[in-house]
Amino acid sequence: MTNEKEQFYMSLQPSEMAVFRAAATIFAGYITSGRVTDENENEMMRKSIKVAIKMANTIDKAIASDDEMTAGF
């Protein structure tokens, strides 16, 4: 029997990748500050993702990018 690892492939859209990077940075901050333990790792990871999504939604509402149409022209 060979010891082959199962390969995994994922393709994220640019906006998903941006949220992933933000969540990873937030999660790293939680780890560095000692807030992540073996017992709460999944919870803190989910919290990091929720915070990143909340930030992205707030930014999206606050800023209209060049390729977004604004109503009432």
HELIX and SHEET records of a PDB file:
HELIX    1   1 PRO A   14  THR A   32  1                                  19    
HELIX    2   2 GLU A   41  ALA A   62  1                                  22    
END                                                                             
